[in-house]
Amino acid sequence: MRGVAGALLGANSDVNVLDMEASIEHLSRGTPGEVDRLLVVVEPYYRALETAGRIAPLARELGIPSVLAIANKIRDEEDARLIRDYCRAHGLELAIEIAFDEDVRNADRQGRSLIDAAPDATTVRAVRELAHALV
């Protein structure tokens, strides 16, 4: 993984996105290398929150200058509040809140990417918004 990440991050490109496993293993091994920004997807569940709470300090120890949280699968205001409060308490900047979207599940059941199955889905629009804000 380190070799692949290093090759991608050293490529002549303005932006490289690596979707890494939801765990601290890559960070604890120092795999990300020269990363400018780490996006941590956080869902309104205890384990997801605790994983984010472990990832942020590890990322900072590795010298990653920007660590942002993405709240995902938000079903109601309580979910949103839970993630906002957790991020605030753990020094994580919240970049965006993405609502739970049945189109994601439907696309997965069809074995299709979301953008192909439902290009106007709430999640597709939210990710586009986030991408534009990050660039």
LOMIPA-127604 format. One record per atom (N, C-alpha, C, CB): residue in three letters; x negated, y negated, z negated. Coordinates in nm, 2 decimals. Glycine has a CB too. Example, Ala and Ser with C-alpha at 12.3 -4.5 7.8 and 13.67 -1.06 7.14 Angstrom:
REM residues 2
> residuo:east:north:up
> ALA:-1.32:0.57:-0.78;
> ALA:-1.23:0.45:-0.78;
> ALA:-1.32:0.33:-0.78;
> ALA:-1.13:0.45:-0.90;
> SER:-1.28:0.22:-0.71;
> SER:-1.37:0.11:-0.71;
> SER:-1.29:0.00:-0.79;
> SER:-1.41:0.06:-0.57;
***
This chain:
REM residues 135
> residuo:east:north:up
> MET:-0.08:0.12:0.00;
> MET:0.00:0.00:0.00;
> MET:-0.09:-0.13:0.00;
> MET:0.09:0.00:-0.12;
> ARG:-0.19:-0.12:-0.08;
> ARG:-0.28:-0.24:-0.08;
> ARG:-0.34:-0.27:0.05;
> ARG:-0.39:-0.22:-0.19;
> GLY:-0.38:-0.17:0.13;
> GLY:-0.43:-0.19:0.26;
> GLY:-0.33:-0.25:0.36;
> GLY:-0.49:-0.06:0.32;
> VAL:-0.21:-0.20:0.35;
> VAL:-0.10:-0.25:0.44;
> VAL:-0.07:-0.40:0.40;
> VAL:0.02:-0.16:0.43;
> ALA:-0.05:-0.42:0.27;
> ALA:-0.02:-0.56:0.23;
> ALA:-0.13:-0.65:0.27;
> ALA:0.00:-0.56:0.08;
> GLY:-0.26:-0.61:0.25;
> GLY:-0.37:-0.70:0.28;
> GLY:-0.38:-0.73:0.43;
> GLY:-0.50:-0.63:0.24;
> ALA:-0.35:-0.63:0.51;
> ALA:-0.35:-0.65:0.66;
> ALA:-0.24:-0.75:0.70;
> ALA:-0.33:-0.52:0.73;
> LEU:-0.12:-0.73:0.64;
> LEU:-0.01:-0.82:0.68;
> LEU:-0.03:-0.96:0.63;
> LEU:0.12:-0.76:0.62;
> LEU:-0.08:-0.97:0.50;
> LEU:-0.10:-1.10:0.45;
> LEU:-0.22:-1.18:0.51;
> LEU:-0.13:-1.09:0.30;
> GLY:-0.31:-1.10:0.58;
> GLY:-0.42:-1.16:0.64;
> GLY:-0.39:-1.19:0.79;
> GLY:-0.54:-1.08:0.63;
> ALA:-0.27:-1.15:0.84;
> ALA:-0.24:-1.17:0.98;
> ALA:-0.21:-1.32:1.01;
> ALA:-0.11:-1.09:1.01;
> ASN:-0.23:-1.35:1.13;
> ASN:-0.21:-1.49:1.18;
> ASN:-0.06:-1.52:1.19;
> ASN:-0.28:-1.52:1.31;
> SER:0.00:-1.55:1.07;
> SER:0.14:-1.57:1.07;
> SER:0.17:-1.67:0.95;
> SER:0.23:-1.44:1.05;
> ASP:0.27:-1.75:0.97;
> ASP:0.31:-1.85:0.87;
> ASP:0.38:-1.78:0.75;
> ASP:0.39:-1.96:0.92;
> VAL:0.46:-1.68:0.78;
> VAL:0.54:-1.61:0.68;
> VAL:0.53:-1.46:0.70;
> VAL:0.68:-1.66:0.68;
> ASN:0.50:-1.39:0.59;
> ASN:0.51:-1.24:0.58;
> ASN:0.60:-1.21:0.47;
> ASN:0.37:-1.18:0.57;
> VAL:0.70:-1.12:0.49;
> VAL:0.79:-1.08:0.38;
> VAL:0.76:-0.93:0.36;
> VAL:0.94:-1.11:0.42;
> LEU:0.73:-0.89:0.24;
> LEU:0.72:-0.75:0.20;
> LEU:0.83:-0.72:0.10;
> LEU:0.58:-0.72:0.14;
> ASP:0.91:-0.62:0.13;
> ASP:1.01:-0.57:0.04;
> ASP:0.95:-0.46:-0.04;
> ASP:1.14:-0.53:0.12;
> MET:0.93:-0.49:-0.17;
> MET:0.86:-0.40:-0.25;
> MET:0.96:-0.33:-0.35;
> MET:0.75:-0.46:-0.33;
> GLU:0.92:-0.21:-0.39;
> GLU:1.00:-0.13:-0.48;
> GLU:1.04:-0.21:-0.61;
> GLU:0.93:0.00:-0.52;
> ALA:1.15:-0.18:-0.66;
> ALA:1.20:-0.25:-0.78;
> ALA:1.14:-0.19:-0.90;
> ALA:1.36:-0.24:-0.79;
> SER:1.01:-0.23:-0.92;
> SER:0.94:-0.19:-1.04;
> SER:0.82:-0.28:-1.06;
> SER:0.89:-0.04:-1.03;
> ILE:0.75:-0.26:-1.17;
> ILE:0.63:-0.34:-1.19;
> ILE:0.50:-0.28:-1.14;
> ILE:0.62:-0.38:-1.34;
> GLU:0.51:-0.16:-1.09;
> GLU:0.39:-0.08:-1.05;
> GLU:0.30:-0.16:-0.96;
> GLU:0.44:0.05:-0.99;
> HIS:0.36:-0.22:-0.85;
> HIS:0.27:-0.29:-0.75;
> HIS:0.20:-0.41:-0.82;
> HIS:0.36:-0.34:-0.64;
> LEU:0.27:-0.48:-0.90;
> LEU:0.21:-0.59:-0.97;
> LEU:0.10:-0.54:-1.07;
> LEU:0.31:-0.68:-1.04;
> SER:0.13:-0.44:-1.15;
> SER:0.04:-0.39:-1.25;
> SER:-0.09:-0.34:-1.19;
> SER:0.10:-0.28:-1.34;
> ARG:-0.08:-0.30:-1.06;
> ARG:-0.20:-0.25:-0.99;
> ARG:-0.27:-0.37:-0.91;
> ARG:-0.17:-0.14:-0.90;
> GLY:-0.20:-0.48:-0.91;
> GLY:-0.26:-0.60:-0.84;
> GLY:-0.24:-0.58:-0.69;
> GLY:-0.41:-0.61:-0.87;
> THR:-0.15:-0.50:-0.64;
> THR:-0.12:-0.48:-0.50;
> THR:-0.09:-0.60:-0.41;
> THR:-0.02:-0.38:-0.48;
> PRO:-0.01:-0.70:-0.46;
> PRO:0.03:-0.80:-0.37;
> PRO:-0.08:-0.89:-0.31;
> PRO:0.12:-0.89:-0.44;
> GLY:-0.20:-0.89:-0.37;
> GLY:-0.31:-0.97:-0.31;
> GLY:-0.28:-1.12:-0.31;
> GLY:-0.33:-0.92:-0.17;
> GLU:-0.30:-1.18:-0.20;
> GLU:-0.29:-1.33:-0.19;
> GLU:-0.15:-1.36:-0.15;
> GLU:-0.39:-1.38:-0.08;
> VAL:-0.07:-1.38:-0.25;
> VAL:0.07:-1.41:-0.23;
> VAL:0.10:-1.55:-0.28;
> VAL:0.17:-1.31:-0.31;
> ASP:0.17:-1.63:-0.20;
> ASP:0.21:-1.77:-0.24;
> ASP:0.33:-1.78:-0.32;
> ASP:0.22:-1.85:-0.11;
> ARG:0.42:-1.68:-0.29;
> ARG:0.55:-1.69:-0.36;
> ARG:0.61:-1.55:-0.37;
> ARG:0.65:-1.78:-0.28;
> LEU:0.66:-1.52:-0.49;
> LEU:0.72:-1.39:-0.52;
> LEU:0.87:-1.41:-0.55;
> LEU:0.65:-1.32:-0.64;
> LEU:0.95:-1.34:-0.48;
> LEU:1.10:-1.35:-0.50;
> LEU:1.14:-1.23:-0.57;
> LEU:1.18:-1.36:-0.36;
> VAL:1.20:-1.25:-0.69;
> VAL:1.24:-1.14:-0.77;
> VAL:1.39:-1.13:-0.77;
> VAL:1.19:-1.15:-0.92;
> VAL:1.45:-1.02:-0.71;
> VAL:1.59:-1.00:-0.70;
> VAL:1.64:-0.95:-0.84;
> VAL:1.63:-0.90:-0.59;
> VAL:1.74:-1.02:-0.89;
> VAL:1.79:-0.99:-1.03;
> VAL:1.94:-0.96:-1.01;
> VAL:1.76:-1.10:-1.13;
> GLU:1.98:-0.85:-1.07;
> GLU:2.12:-0.82:-1.07;
> GLU:2.17:-0.83:-1.21;
> GLU:2.15:-0.67:-1.01;
> PRO:2.30:-0.84:-1.23;
> PRO:2.35:-0.87:-1.37;
> PRO:2.37:-0.74:-1.45;
> PRO:2.49:-0.93:-1.36;
> TYR:2.26:-0.67:-1.46;
> TYR:2.25:-0.54:-1.54;
> TYR:2.13:-0.55:-1.63;
> TYR:2.25:-0.42:-1.45;
> TYR:2.14:-0.49:-1.74;
> TYR:2.03:-0.50:-1.84;
> TYR:1.89:-0.45:-1.78;
> TYR:2.06:-0.41:-1.96;
> ARG:1.89:-0.34:-1.72;
> ARG:1.76:-0.29:-1.67;
> ARG:1.70:-0.38:-1.56;
> ARG:1.77:-0.15:-1.61;
> ALA:1.78:-0.44:-1.48;
> ALA:1.74:-0.53:-1.37;
> ALA:1.68:-0.66:-1.44;
> ALA:1.85:-0.57:-1.27;
> LEU:1.75:-0.71:-1.54;
> LEU:1.71:-0.83:-1.61;
> LEU:1.57:-0.80:-1.68;
> LEU:1.81:-0.87:-1.71;
> GLU:1.56:-0.69:-1.75;
> GLU:1.44:-0.66:-1.82;
> GLU:1.32:-0.64:-1.72;
> GLU:1.46:-0.53:-1.90;
> THR:1.35:-0.58:-1.60;
> THR:1.24:-0.56:-1.50;
> THR:1.19:-0.70:-1.46;
> THR:1.29:-0.48:-1.38;
> ALA:1.29:-0.79:-1.43;
> ALA:1.25:-0.93:-1.39;
> ALA:1.17:-0.99:-1.50;
> ALA:1.38:-1.01:-1.36;
> GLY:1.21:-0.97:-1.62;
> GLY:1.14:-1.03:-1.74;
> GLY:0.99:-0.98:-1.75;
> GLY:1.21:-1.00:-1.86;
> ARG:0.97:-0.86:-1.70;
> ARG:0.83:-0.81:-1.70;
> ARG:0.75:-0.85:-1.58;
> ARG:0.83:-0.65:-1.71;
> ILE:0.82:-0.87:-1.46;
> ILE:0.76:-0.90:-1.34;
> ILE:0.70:-1.04:-1.34;
> ILE:0.85:-0.89:-1.22;
> ALA:0.78:-1.14:-1.39;
> ALA:0.74:-1.28:-1.39;
> ALA:0.60:-1.30:-1.46;
> ALA:0.84:-1.36:-1.46;
> PRO:0.58:-1.25:-1.58;
> PRO:0.45:-1.28:-1.64;
> PRO:0.33:-1.21:-1.57;
> PRO:0.45:-1.23:-1.79;
> LEU:0.36:-1.09:-1.52;
> LEU:0.25:-1.02:-1.44;
> LEU:0.22:-1.10:-1.32;
> LEU:0.30:-0.88:-1.40;
> ALA:0.32:-1.15:-1.25;
> ALA:0.29:-1.23:-1.13;
> ALA:0.21:-1.35:-1.16;
> ALA:0.43:-1.27:-1.06;
> ARG:0.24:-1.42:-1.27;
> ARG:0.17:-1.54:-1.32;
> ARG:0.02:-1.50:-1.35;
> ARG:0.23:-1.60:-1.44;
> GLU:0.00:-1.38:-1.42;
> GLU:-0.13:-1.34:-1.45;
> GLU:-0.21:-1.31:-1.33;
> GLU:-0.13:-1.21:-1.54;
> LEU:-0.15:-1.27:-1.22;
> LEU:-0.22:-1.24:-1.09;
> LEU:-0.24:-1.37:-1.01;
> LEU:-0.14:-1.15:-1.01;
> GLY:-0.19:-1.48:-1.07;
> GLY:-0.22:-1.61:-1.00;
> GLY:-0.12:-1.65:-0.89;
> GLY:-0.35:-1.61:-0.94;
> ILE:-0.01:-1.58:-0.89;
> ILE:0.10:-1.61:-0.79;
> ILE:0.16:-1.75:-0.83;
> ILE:0.21:-1.50:-0.77;
> PRO:0.14:-1.85:-0.75;
> PRO:0.18:-1.98:-0.79;
> PRO:0.33:-2.01:-0.80;
> PRO:0.13:-2.08:-0.70;
> SER:0.41:-1.93:-0.73;
> SER:0.56:-1.96:-0.74;
> SER:0.63:-1.82:-0.75;
> SER:0.60:-2.03:-0.61;
> VAL:0.71:-1.81:-0.86;
> VAL:0.79:-1.70:-0.88;
> VAL:0.94:-1.74:-0.89;
> VAL:0.75:-1.62:-1.02;
> LEU:1.02:-1.70:-0.80;
> LEU:1.16:-1.74:-0.80;
> LEU:1.25:-1.62:-0.81;
> LEU:1.19:-1.81:-0.67;
> ALA:1.36:-1.64:-0.88;
> ALA:1.46:-1.53:-0.90;
> ALA:1.57:-1.55:-0.80;
> ALA:1.52:-1.53:-1.04;
> ILE:1.62:-1.44:-0.75;
> ILE:1.74:-1.44:-0.66;
> ILE:1.85:-1.36:-0.74;
> ILE:1.71:-1.38:-0.52;
> ALA:1.95:-1.43:-0.78;
> ALA:2.06:-1.36:-0.84;
> ALA:2.15:-1.28:-0.74;
> ALA:2.15:-1.46:-0.92;
> ASN:2.16:-1.16:-0.75;
> ASN:2.23:-1.07:-0.65;
> ASN:2.35:-1.00:-0.71;
> ASN:2.13:-0.98:-0.59;
> LYS:2.45:-0.97:-0.63;
> LYS:2.57:-0.89:-0.66;
> LYS:2.65:-0.96:-0.78;
> LYS:2.52:-0.75:-0.71;
> ILE:2.66:-1.09:-0.77;
> ILE:2.74:-1.17:-0.87;
> ILE:2.89:-1.15:-0.84;
> ILE:2.70:-1.32:-0.86;
> ARG:2.96:-1.09:-0.93;
> ARG:3.10:-1.06:-0.92;
> ARG:3.19:-1.17:-0.98;
> ARG:3.14:-0.93:-0.98;
> ASP:3.14:-1.24:-1.08;
> ASP:3.22:-1.34:-1.15;
> ASP:3.13:-1.44:-1.22;
> ASP:3.32:-1.28:-1.24;
> GLU:3.19:-1.54:-1.28;
> GLU:3.11:-1.64:-1.35;
> GLU:3.03:-1.59:-1.47;
> GLU:3.20:-1.75:-1.40;
> GLU:3.08:-1.48:-1.53;
> GLU:3.00:-1.42:-1.64;
> GLU:2.87:-1.36:-1.59;
> GLU:3.09:-1.31:-1.71;
> ASP:2.88:-1.29:-1.48;
> ASP:2.75:-1.24:-1.42;
> ASP:2.66:-1.35:-1.39;
> ASP:2.79:-1.16:-1.29;
> ALA:2.71:-1.46:-1.33;
> ALA:2.62:-1.57:-1.29;
> ALA:2.56:-1.63:-1.42;
> ALA:2.70:-1.68:-1.21;
> ARG:2.64:-1.65:-1.52;
> ARG:2.59:-1.71:-1.64;
> ARG:2.49:-1.63:-1.71;
> ARG:2.71:-1.74:-1.74;
> LEU:2.51:-1.50:-1.71;
> LEU:2.41:-1.40:-1.77;
> LEU:2.28:-1.41:-1.71;
> LEU:2.46:-1.26:-1.76;
> ILE:2.27:-1.42:-1.57;
> ILE:2.15:-1.43:-1.50;
> ILE:2.08:-1.57:-1.52;
> ILE:2.17:-1.40:-1.35;
> ARG:2.17:-1.67:-1.51;
> ARG:2.11:-1.81:-1.54;
> ARG:2.05:-1.82:-1.67;
> ARG:2.22:-1.91:-1.52;
> ASP:2.12:-1.77:-1.77;
> ASP:2.06:-1.78:-1.91;
> ASP:1.94:-1.70:-1.93;
> ASP:2.17:-1.73:-2.01;
> TYR:1.93:-1.58:-1.87;
> TYR:1.81:-1.49:-1.88;
> TYR:1.70:-1.56:-1.81;
> TYR:1.84:-1.35:-1.82;
> CYS:1.72:-1.61:-1.69;
> CYS:1.61:-1.67:-1.62;
> CYS:1.56:-1.79:-1.69;
> CYS:1.66:-1.72:-1.48;
> ARG:1.65:-1.87:-1.74;
> ARG:1.61:-1.99:-1.82;
> ARG:1.52:-1.95:-1.94;
> ARG:1.73:-2.07:-1.87;
> ALA:1.56:-1.85:-2.01;
> ALA:1.49:-1.80:-2.13;
> ALA:1.36:-1.74:-2.10;
> ALA:1.58:-1.70:-2.21;
> HIS:1.34:-1.69:-1.98;
> HIS:1.21:-1.63:-1.94;
> HIS:1.13:-1.71:-1.84;
> HIS:1.24:-1.49:-1.88;
> GLY:1.16:-1.84:-1.82;
> GLY:1.09:-1.93:-1.74;
> GLY:1.09:-1.89:-1.59;
> GLY:0.95:-1.93:-1.78;
> LEU:1.20:-1.83:-1.55;
> LEU:1.21:-1.80:-1.40;
> LEU:1.30:-1.90:-1.34;
> LEU:1.27:-1.66:-1.39;
> GLU:1.25:-1.96:-1.23;
> GLU:1.34:-2.05:-1.15;
> GLU:1.43:-1.97:-1.07;
> GLU:1.25:-2.15:-1.07;
> LEU:1.56:-2.01:-1.07;
> LEU:1.66:-1.94:-1.00;
> LEU:1.68:-2.01:-0.86;
> LEU:1.80:-1.94:-1.07;
> ALA:1.65:-1.94:-0.75;
> ALA:1.65:-2.00:-0.62;
> ALA:1.79:-2.00:-0.56;
> ALA:1.56:-1.92:-0.53;
> ILE:1.87:-1.89:-0.58;
> ILE:2.00:-1.88:-0.52;
> ILE:2.08:-1.77:-0.60;
> ILE:1.99:-1.84:-0.37;
> GLU:2.21:-1.79:-0.59;
> GLU:2.30:-1.69:-0.64;
> GLU:2.38:-1.63:-0.52;
> GLU:2.40:-1.74:-0.75;
> ILE:2.38:-1.50:-0.51;
> ILE:2.44:-1.43:-0.40;
> ILE:2.56:-1.34:-0.45;
> ILE:2.34:-1.34:-0.32;
> ALA:2.68:-1.37:-0.41;
> ALA:2.79:-1.30:-0.45;
> ALA:2.79:-1.15:-0.41;
> ALA:2.92:-1.37:-0.40;
> PHE:2.86:-1.07:-0.49;
> PHE:2.88:-0.93:-0.45;
> PHE:2.95:-0.93:-0.31;
> PHE:2.96:-0.85:-0.55;
> ASP:2.91:-0.85:-0.22;
> ASP:2.97:-0.85:-0.08;
> ASP:3.00:-0.71:-0.04;
> ASP:2.87:-0.92:0.01;
> GLU:3.13:-0.69:-0.02;
> GLU:3.17:-0.55:0.03;
> GLU:3.11:-0.52:0.17;
> GLU:3.32:-0.55:0.04;
> ASP:3.08:-0.63:0.25;
> ASP:3.02:-0.60:0.38;
> ASP:2.88:-0.53:0.37;
> ASP:3.00:-0.73:0.45;
> VAL:2.81:-0.55:0.26;
> VAL:2.68:-0.49:0.24;
> VAL:2.70:-0.34:0.23;
> VAL:2.61:-0.54:0.12;
> ARG:2.80:-0.30:0.14;
> ARG:2.83:-0.16:0.12;
> ARG:2.88:-0.09:0.25;
> ARG:2.93:-0.14:0.01;
> ASN:2.97:-0.16:0.32;
> ASN:3.02:-0.11:0.44;
> ASN:2.92:-0.09:0.55;
> ASN:3.13:-0.20:0.50;
> ALA:2.82:-0.18:0.56;
> ALA:2.72:-0.17:0.66;
> ALA:2.63:-0.05:0.62;
> ALA:2.63:-0.30:0.67;
> ASP:2.60:-0.03:0.49;
> ASP:2.52:0.08:0.45;
> ASP:2.59:0.21:0.48;
> ASP:2.49:0.07:0.30;
> ARG:2.71:0.22:0.46;
> ARG:2.79:0.34:0.48;
> ARG:2.79:0.38:0.63;
> ARG:2.94:0.33:0.44;
> GLN:2.78:0.27:0.72;
> GLN:2.77:0.30:0.86;
> GLN:2.63:0.32:0.91;
> GLN:2.83:0.18:0.93;
> GLY:2.53:0.31:0.82;
> GLY:2.39:0.33:0.86;
> GLY:2.34:0.21:0.94;
> GLY:2.37:0.46:0.93;
> ARG:2.40:0.10:0.93;
> ARG:2.36:-0.02:1.01;
> ARG:2.30:-0.13:0.92;
> ARG:2.48:-0.07:1.09;
> SER:2.23:-0.22:0.98;
> SER:2.18:-0.33:0.90;
> SER:2.30:-0.43:0.89;
> SER:2.06:-0.40:0.98;
> LEU:2.30:-0.50:0.78;
> LEU:2.41:-0.59:0.75;
> LEU:2.42:-0.70:0.86;
> LEU:2.38:-0.66:0.62;
> ILE:2.31:-0.75:0.91;
> ILE:2.32:-0.86:1.01;
> ILE:2.37:-0.81:1.14;
> ILE:2.18:-0.91:1.04;
> ASP:2.36:-0.68:1.17;
> ASP:2.42:-0.62:1.29;
> ASP:2.57:-0.59:1.27;
> ASP:2.35:-0.50:1.34;
> ALA:2.60:-0.53:1.15;
> ALA:2.73:-0.49:1.12;
> ALA:2.83:-0.61:1.09;
> ALA:2.73:-0.39:1.00;
> ALA:2.78:-0.71:1.02;
> ALA:2.86:-0.82:0.98;
> ALA:2.78:-0.95:0.98;
> ALA:2.92:-0.80:0.84;
> PRO:2.75:-1.00:1.10;
> PRO:2.66:-1.12:1.11;
> PRO:2.71:-1.24:1.03;
> PRO:2.63:-1.15:1.25;
> ASP:2.83:-1.25:1.01;
> ASP:2.89:-1.37:0.94;
> ASP:2.92:-1.34:0.79;
> ASP:3.01:-1.41:1.00;
> ALA:2.87:-1.23:0.74;
> ALA:2.89:-1.19:0.60;
> ALA:2.83:-1.29:0.50;
> ALA:2.82:-1.05:0.57;
> THR:2.89:-1.30:0.39;
> THR:2.85:-1.39:0.28;
> THR:2.70:-1.38:0.25;
> THR:2.93:-1.37:0.16;
> THR:2.66:-1.25:0.24;
> THR:2.52:-1.23:0.21;
> THR:2.42:-1.28:0.32;
> THR:2.50:-1.08:0.18;
> VAL:2.46:-1.25:0.44;
> VAL:2.38:-1.30:0.56;
> VAL:2.37:-1.45:0.55;
> VAL:2.44:-1.25:0.69;
> ARG:2.48:-1.52:0.53;
> ARG:2.47:-1.67:0.52;
> ARG:2.39:-1.71:0.40;
> ARG:2.61:-1.72:0.51;
> ALA:2.40:-1.64:0.29;
> ALA:2.32:-1.68:0.17;
> ALA:2.17:-1.66:0.20;
> ALA:2.36:-1.60:0.05;
> VAL:2.13:-1.55:0.26;
> VAL:1.99:-1.52:0.29;
> VAL:1.94:-1.62:0.39;
> VAL:1.97:-1.38:0.34;
> ARG:2.02:-1.66:0.49;
> ARG:1.97:-1.76:0.58;
> ARG:1.95:-1.90:0.51;
> ARG:2.08:-1.78:0.70;
> GLU:2.04:-1.93:0.42;
> GLU:2.02:-2.05:0.34;
> GLU:1.90:-2.05:0.26;
> GLU:2.15:-2.07:0.25;
> LEU:1.87:-1.94:0.20;
> LEU:1.75:-1.92:0.12;
> LEU:1.63:-1.93:0.21;
> LEU:1.75:-1.79:0.05;
> ALA:1.63:-1.87:0.32;
> ALA:1.51:-1.87:0.41;
> ALA:1.48:-2.01:0.46;
> ALA:1.54:-1.78:0.54;
> HIS:1.58:-2.09:0.49;
> HIS:1.56:-2.23:0.53;
> HIS:1.51:-2.31:0.42;
> HIS:1.69:-2.29:0.59;
> ALA:1.56:-2.29:0.30;
> ALA:1.51:-2.36:0.18;
> ALA:1.36:-2.33:0.15;
> ALA:1.60:-2.33:0.06;
> LEU:1.32:-2.21:0.17;
> LEU:1.19:-2.16:0.14;
> LEU:1.08:-2.21:0.24;
> LEU:1.18:-2.01:0.13;
> VAL:1.13:-2.23:0.37;
> VAL:1.04:-2.27:0.47;
> VAL:1.03:-2.42:0.46;
> VAL:1.08:-2.23:0.61;
***
